[in-house]
Amino acid sequence: MNLAAGIVLGFSGAVCQSFSYIASRWFIRRGHGSTMDLLAAAHILMGAASLAILPFICSGPMPQFAAYGWYVAGAAGFYIAGQLALLLALHGNEASRMVPMLGLKILVLALLAAFLRTEPVSWLRWTAVGLSVAAALVLNEAGGRLSGRPLLLIMFAIVGYSLSDMNIARLVAALAPMGPSAAVLAACLTYMVCGLFALPVLIWHRPRDLRGWGRTIPYAASWYIAMILLYACFGLIGVVFGNIVQSTRGLLVVVLASAVAHAGFTDIEAKLSRKMFLRRIAAALLMTASIALYVLG
């Protein structure tokens, strides 16, 4: 029962995450505000939502702050850095091309594991890394070769997400005494801190148009729901299997972006030829397979 529920939650989270990438493109490409506007306003909204639901999932006494405080800060800080890099990369490039490349995270994880010697990296995992690099090369060629800046931003986003994930795993472990709600509680604490990080940006970078800030709601809502679902998924079936389910987001984004383009919103996503669409689908499938192989290895 937990396995089925976890898969449903994880896949639903991946769907919502895919919508959030399209929503971020819509916000920026339609000129509703800058990347910083989107990042700041959305995370203040998500922080407020986390604060609102916190009493409903925190029913007992919390562990001492020293046991989890640094992990919350690390999870939030590295995530914000990675998210900013990803949004900047999405500013001038299609989501269907950039998002599947996030699967290169397993390359960063393998290198970190080998360098820090936290765990042995098996030949099966190095094979998975090779497959992910091959998928990234196919994506790089699918629509004209990418320049150095978006590739650098994607790698920066991947490093940020990887370091954030390491802190999230430790945060959930530190909150384990809270019971089944530990994973969702970790999400709420992380996004409350993200909201605090965003407040100085609100003060320094005053919104030029409050309606523009209101237009961050589609991105904020879809991303926040995705994170709650994914954290709940991790709580039910674990981070290992949960990451395999989450990896379907690359394929989902390619399909969703194609639907958006064919609906006439070509300023958000460019129409692809059949050959280019199939190439991106194949690359996304290869990236998903490489992630599954890495996790199982």
Phi, psi and omega in degrees: 000314179298323180296312180297315180297319180296319178296316179298315180297316181295316180293320177298321177297319178296322177297313180297322178298320179297318177298324182296324179295318178294321179296323178293322177296318179300314182299313186281317183290332178276001176074026180284346180165178181274172175300321180292323175303312182298312183297313184292307184297316182297319184282336171292319176297316181292324176296319179295319178297320179296318179297323182292321184267353182305315182298336183278341182246354180249087187265345182236181179292136180284152171298165178300141184303325181299337183283338184222351187304312182294328179291323176298313180298318180293316180299316182287314185296311180292326178296314180300316179299315179294320181293321177298315180298318180294316180296323176294322178293324180285345182302316185243010183221147183296141178298326182294344180260323187274318187298314178301335180290348176296342176298344176295357177303330181292333174295315179296316180298319180294317180294319178296317180296320180290320183287314182276348181057039179284331178198152178290142177258110185287166178296330179295320179291322177294327174297317178298320178299317178299319177297320180294322178294319177298318178297320179295323179294321177296316178297324180296330181268349185276079178121026183093137184295134179287147176282175184295326186297307179298325178295319178295319179296318179297317179295322177296319178298317181297317179297317178299314180296321181296314179293325176295317179299321179298319179288325179297317179300318179289326179295314180297321178296320180292331181266005182307325178301344180282354177088206185300337182276004186302318184293315180291324176299320177299320178297316181297314180297319180298315184282337171294318178293322176301320177297321177295321176299325185281337183302314177300328178293321177299318181290317184281322185249074185299137180293136179280342183209112182297330177295325177298321178292324177296333180283358173280351185301316179303318179291311183299315183294313182293321180291317183293316177299319178301316183292319178298316179295318182291319177297320177296322176300314179299323180294331182272316187241003177089161183291325184299300181291326179300324179292328176295315179297318181296331184295348177291351182300326180299314178295318180298319180296319179300315180293315181296317180297322178295320178295319179297316180296317181287343174280356176106359182269062185285349174284340179268312178223131180286146175291140180249147171292163180302319181297317181291320178299313180295326178294318179291323176298315180297318180294319179295320177296318179296320179294317178299317179296321180294323178293316179298318179296319179296313182296316180289334179285000000 
